[in-house]
Amino acid sequence: MLVNSGMPAGQLPSARWRKSTCSNPSGSCVELAEVPGAVAVRNSRDKRGPALIYPRAAMIAFLQGMKNGEFDALISLCAPARRGL
């Protein structure tokens, strides 16, 4: 099957979508699935909506950057202020 970025996630029937256990209860999350040679990302609220497809190497680099804290400044821009921490 040819996998293209932006294709409907519903056209990836063999994809096993995963969501973080740290996701918020309102369901505003992304889900990831392995597809041939790549990783698909979709909005958990729109299961048939578009899936963004990233080459495996790009996703590995992104996840390594996340683990190394390279995007921590972006999180502080989006997250509501936490009190008592």
Secondary structure in CASP SS format (residue, H / E / C, confidence):
PFRMAT SS
TARGET T0000
AUTHOR 0000-0000-0000
METHOD secondary structure of the structure
MODEL  1
M C 1.00
L C 1.00
V C 1.00
N C 1.00
S C 1.00
G C 1.00
M C 1.00
P E 1.00
A H 1.00
G H 1.00
Q H 1.00
L C 1.00
P C 1.00
S C 1.00
A C 1.00
R C 1.00
W C 1.00
R E 1.00
K C 1.00
S C 1.00
T C 1.00
C C 1.00
S C 1.00
N C 1.00
P C 1.00
S C 1.00
G C 1.00
S C 1.00
C C 1.00
V E 1.00
E E 1.00
L E 1.00
A E 1.00
E E 1.00
V E 1.00
P C 1.00
G C 1.00
A E 1.00
V E 1.00
A E 1.00
V E 1.00
R E 1.00
N E 1.00
S C 1.00
R C 1.00
D C 1.00
K C 1.00
R C 1.00
G C 1.00
P E 1.00
A C 1.00
L E 1.00
I E 1.00
Y E 1.00
P E 1.00
R H 1.00
A H 1.00
A H 1.00
M H 1.00
I H 1.00
A H 1.00
F H 1.00
L H 1.00
Q H 1.00
G H 1.00
M H 1.00
K H 1.00
N C 1.00
G C 1.00
E C 1.00
F C 1.00
D H 1.00
A H 1.00
L H 1.00
I H 1.00
S H 1.00
L H 1.00
C H 1.00
A C 1.00
P C 1.00
A C 1.00
R C 1.00
R C 1.00
G C 1.00
L C 1.00
END
